[in-house]
Amino acid sequence: MRLAICITFFYKYSRLEYLRKICKSHQDLGVEYTTFIITNAKEKSEIELIKENVFNKDLHIITPSYLGHPFLLTWSHRDVFREQISNYSHFLYTEDDILFTKKNLDYWIESREILRKTPYIPSFFRYEVNSEGEYVSTDVTKPQSLQSHIFYSKDKIFINLMEPYQGMYLMDKKLLIELLFTNASSPDTGIWQIREKASQGLTFWNVPEGAYSRMLVGLDHHHRISHNAMVHHLPNNYANDSEIPLGSLPVKDILYY
């Protein structure tokens, strides 16, 4: 397994701490990987600070030019993946504040084999921790019944969430080819805003009839979101902002019978 990791980093000094944490975690994935930082940083001092916070000698820092609009920075990783598709077996795109761990990688690899003969793709569930230490959903805003959109395969259980945003995606080469060489990679595909669409991957492409998307999140045998499928949105900013609807639903309350 060879992994290409692309991270979009809108430069802000205060966000270097998140970049440092996620790159430290990548060290422990147990696979050979290359880190590509896609950033708007141009100053030498900024580039040096980025280098100091990335724990990988195989590092490439890319500052795209002629974007046309700053929001298109999130789309620049597609060019990197297209250029590198023959050099790697797996491809991880992530925002700069999502903690991706070895347990997440192992969950995805195992689930991908289970789901390979289906149209579905393993996905992740973003969570935050509020001021009371409670795990809350970053993106899911309303509870969902377990009576529908649940998927059983072998001894594994998955849920097709109504709100599947994850701020990242992981793909093997087969999935990446489907993304890059079809209209799935068009900004006109999907329902999210332009920056968010960059991380949707194949979420809304060739969706099976009756499903919300192609993305399935793993559950444990108590029909709760599996810890292995959960990725921490490090800033916890939604969880601690009462003015917005995100980050208020406890993870334990997302699914009900």
QUIJOMO-V293062 format. One record per backbone hydrogen bond with DSSP energy under -0.5 kcal/mol. CO is the residue of the C=O (numbers start at 1). NH is the residue of the N-H. E is the energy in kcal/mol with one decimal. If there is no record, write none. Layout:
CO&NH&E  CO&NH&E
This chain:
1&32&-0.9  2&89&-2.1  2&90&-2.3  3&5&-0.6  3&34&-2.1  4&6&-0.6  4&92&-3.0  5&36&-3.4  6&94&-2.3  7&9&-0.6  7&38&-3.0  8&96&-0.6  9&11&-0.8  9&40&-0.9  12&15&-1.9  13&16&-1.6  14&17&-0.5  15&18&-0.5  15&19&-1.8  16&20&-2.6  17&21&-1.8  18&22&-2.6  19&23&-2.2  20&24&-1.9  21&25&-1.9  22&26&-1.6  23&27&-0.9  24&27&-0.5  25&28&-1.5  26&29&-1.6  32&3&-2.7  34&5&-2.9  34&36&-0.5  35&37&-0.5  35&60&-2.6  36&7&-2.7  36&38&-0.6  37&39&-0.7  37&62&-3.2  38&9&-3.1  43&47&-2.3  44&48&-2.4  45&49&-1.7  46&50&-2.0  47&51&-2.3  48&52&-1.9  49&53&-0.8  50&53&-1.1  51&54&-1.1  53&55&-0.6  54&56&-1.4  57&59&-1.9  58&35&-2.5  60&37&-2.7  60&62&-0.6  62&39&-2.7  62&64&-0.6  69&72&-1.8  70&73&-1.8  71&74&-1.2  72&75&-1.2  72&76&-0.6  73&76&-1.2  75&78&-1.6  76&79&-0.8  76&80&-1.0  77&81&-2.5  78&82&-2.4  79&83&-2.1  80&84&-1.9  81&85&-0.7  82&85&-0.6  84&87&-2.0  84&88&-0.7  89&173&-1.2  90&4&-2.4  91&93&-0.5  91&171&-2.2  92&6&-3.0  93&169&-2.3  94&8&-1.5  95&98&-0.9  97&99&-0.6  97&234&-2.3  98&100&-0.8  99&101&-0.5  99&232&-0.8  101&105&-2.0  102&106&-2.9  103&107&-2.1  104&108&-2.2  105&109&-2.5  106&110&-2.3  107&111&-2.6  108&112&-2.8  109&113&-1.5  110&114&-1.7  111&115&-2.4  112&116&-0.8  115&118&-2.5  121&216&-2.5  123&218&-0.5  125&231&-2.4  126&138&-1.9  126&139&-0.6  127&233&-2.9  128&136&-2.7  130&133&-2.3  134&130&-2.4  135&251&-2.2  136&128&-2.6  137&247&-0.9  139&141&-0.5  144&256&-1.8  145&148&-0.7  149&160&-2.8  151&158&-2.5  153&156&-2.7  156&153&-2.3  157&219&-3.0  158&151&-2.9  159&161&-1.0  159&217&-2.6  162&164&-0.6  167&95&-1.6  169&93&-2.8  171&91&-3.0  172&176&-2.3  173&177&-2.4  174&178&-1.6  175&179&-2.0  176&180&-3.1  177&181&-2.1  179&182&-0.8  179&185&-0.5  182&185&-1.4  183&186&-1.7  186&189&-2.0  193&197&-2.7  194&198&-0.8  195&198&-0.7  196&199&-1.5  197&200&-1.4  200&203&-2.6  202&205&-1.5  203&214&-2.1  204&206&-0.5  208&211&-2.1  214&121&-2.9  216&123&-2.5  217&159&-2.3  218&226&-2.5  219&157&-0.6  220&223&-1.9  224&220&-2.8  226&229&-1.3  227&230&-1.1  229&125&-2.7  231&127&-2.1  232&99&-2.5  232&234&-1.1  233&236&-1.5  236&240&-1.0  238&241&-1.4  240&242&-0.5  241&244&-1.2  245&248&-0.7  248&250&-0.6  249&137&-3.1  250&253&-1.6  251&254&-1.4  254&144&-3.3  256&146&-3.0
